Amino acid sequence: MKVQIRYFASVREALATSGETVDTGAGTLAALRDELIARGGAYAAALARGKAVRMALDQAMSDEAAALREGCEVAFFPPVTGG
């Protein structure tokens, strides 16, 4: 399924992109995060397990168990972002 991913604040800076559309087999936010971490490099560093990263699904704060669906929007950002 295709999902739109948006990156904010320090995550955006680390990945040098504000977003992308990906074709994923992930069923949850946790599985999507793991897919991105598996890319290695900046993705592994910015989204690493144990690192404080918040997630939103369709502009609502969500936990990692939230189910993805075709065309949804996922956002990754640090716990505190500013202006």
Order of alpha helices (4+ residues) and beta strands (2+ residues): beta-alpha-beta-alpha-alpha-beta-beta-beta
